[in-house]
Amino acid sequence: MKARVLRKQPKIVMMYNLNYEKAAELSRICLNIGVRPLELDTTSAAFSVGYLGEYEGYLGDFVKCDIPQNEAVVFSALTGSEVNAILSEMKAKSISVELKGMVTEANKSWGLGKLISEFLEEKERLSK
């Protein structure tokens, strides 16, 4: 019987549509704690979240979805303490990003644009 070698899931912070200064500062924060930053713009919105997060089995297929113009940060395969450390550093350095969220089993197959649109809808529901 052959043993199956499991690939360790990379820890990635997807930075969508951030300006240069925010992306550079957030990249430094991520690298300091051993997390890979991934700068994305609107041309990446139609790729699946699973593909962008390098999850096994996700190819570079396009997914029909909206192309949001909002800034967003998407955490992929990070622990709660890693997310909290990044958010704390962002706050300390006054890096404000409107939308933030996590990759989950349920949203890996979605286009990045759909995920960000969902973040925005959830934010609007919570602010009512």
C-alpha positions as CSV (number, residue, x, y, z in Angstrom):
1,M,0.0,0.0,0.0
2,K,1.3,3.4,-0.9
3,A,1.4,6.1,1.7
4,R,-0.2,9.4,0.7
5,V,1.8,12.4,1.5
6,L,-0.4,15.3,2.6
7,R,0.6,18.7,1.4
8,K,0.6,21.4,4.0
9,Q,-1.9,24.1,3.2
10,P,-0.1,27.4,2.7
11,K,-1.2,30.3,4.9
12,I,-2.1,33.2,2.6
13,V,-3.6,36.6,3.1
14,M,-5.3,37.8,0.0
15,M,-5.2,41.5,-0.4
16,Y,-7.8,42.6,-2.9
17,N,-7.8,46.0,-4.5
18,L,-5.6,47.6,-1.8
19,N,-3.6,50.7,-2.7
20,Y,0.2,50.4,-2.8
21,E,0.8,51.8,0.7
22,K,-1.7,49.5,2.4
23,A,-0.6,46.4,0.5
24,A,3.1,47.1,1.3
25,E,2.5,47.6,5.0
26,L,0.2,44.6,5.3
27,S,2.7,42.5,3.4
28,R,5.3,43.4,5.9
29,I,3.0,42.4,8.8
30,C,2.2,39.0,7.1
31,L,5.8,38.2,6.4
32,N,6.8,39.0,10.0
33,I,4.5,36.2,11.2
34,G,5.3,33.7,8.4
35,V,2.2,34.2,6.3
36,R,2.4,34.8,2.6
37,P,0.7,37.9,1.3
38,L,-1.0,37.8,-2.1
39,E,-1.8,41.0,-3.8
40,L,-4.8,40.8,-6.1
41,D,-6.8,43.3,-8.2
42,T,-10.1,43.2,-10.0
43,T,-8.6,41.0,-12.7
44,S,-8.5,38.2,-10.0
45,A,-12.2,38.5,-9.0
46,A,-13.4,35.7,-11.2
47,F,-10.9,33.1,-10.0
48,S,-12.2,30.6,-7.4
49,V,-11.2,31.3,-3.8
50,G,-9.9,27.7,-3.6
51,Y,-7.6,28.3,-6.5
52,L,-6.3,31.6,-5.2
53,G,-5.7,30.0,-1.8
54,E,-3.9,27.0,-3.4
55,Y,-6.3,24.4,-2.1
56,E,-5.8,21.0,-3.6
57,G,-8.2,20.2,-6.5
58,Y,-8.9,23.8,-7.5
59,L,-7.8,24.7,-11.0
60,G,-7.6,28.2,-12.5
61,D,-11.1,28.1,-13.8
62,F,-13.1,31.3,-14.0
63,V,-16.3,31.6,-11.9
64,K,-19.2,33.9,-13.1
65,C,-19.5,36.6,-10.4
66,D,-19.5,40.3,-9.8
67,I,-16.3,42.3,-9.9
68,P,-16.4,44.4,-6.7
69,Q,-14.4,47.6,-6.4
70,N,-14.2,47.4,-2.6
71,E,-11.0,46.8,-0.7
72,A,-10.9,43.4,1.1
73,V,-8.6,41.1,3.0
74,V,-9.3,37.4,2.9
75,F,-7.5,35.0,5.3
76,S,-6.8,31.5,4.0
77,A,-5.7,28.6,6.3
78,L,-4.7,30.9,9.2
79,T,-5.3,30.1,12.8
80,G,-7.5,32.4,14.9
81,S,-4.4,33.7,16.8
82,E,-2.7,34.5,13.5
83,V,-5.7,36.4,12.2
84,N,-5.9,38.3,15.5
85,A,-2.2,39.1,15.4
86,I,-2.6,40.6,11.9
87,L,-5.7,42.5,12.8
88,S,-4.0,43.9,15.9
89,E,-1.0,45.0,13.9
90,M,-3.3,46.6,11.2
91,K,-5.0,48.5,14.0
92,A,-1.7,49.6,15.5
93,K,-0.5,50.9,12.2
94,S,-3.8,52.5,11.3
95,I,-4.4,50.2,8.3
96,S,-8.1,50.3,7.6
97,V,-9.7,47.8,5.2
98,E,-13.5,47.8,4.9
99,L,-14.1,44.1,4.3
100,K,-12.3,41.2,6.0
101,G,-13.2,37.5,6.1
102,M,-12.1,33.9,6.0
103,V,-11.9,31.1,3.4
104,T,-14.2,28.3,4.5
105,E,-15.2,24.9,3.1
106,A,-18.5,26.5,1.9
107,N,-16.9,29.3,-0.1
108,K,-13.8,27.8,-1.7
109,S,-15.7,27.1,-4.9
110,W,-17.0,30.7,-5.1
111,G,-15.4,33.4,-7.2
112,L,-13.4,35.9,-5.2
113,G,-15.8,38.6,-6.4
114,K,-18.8,36.7,-5.0
115,L,-17.0,36.2,-1.6
116,I,-16.3,39.9,-1.4
117,S,-19.8,40.8,-2.4
118,E,-21.0,38.5,0.4
119,F,-18.7,40.2,2.9
120,L,-20.3,43.5,1.9
121,E,-23.9,42.2,2.2
122,E,-23.1,40.8,5.6
123,K,-21.6,44.1,6.7
124,E,-24.7,45.9,5.5
125,R,-27.0,43.5,7.3
126,L,-25.1,43.8,10.6
127,S,-25.1,47.6,10.4
128,K,-29.0,47.8,10.3
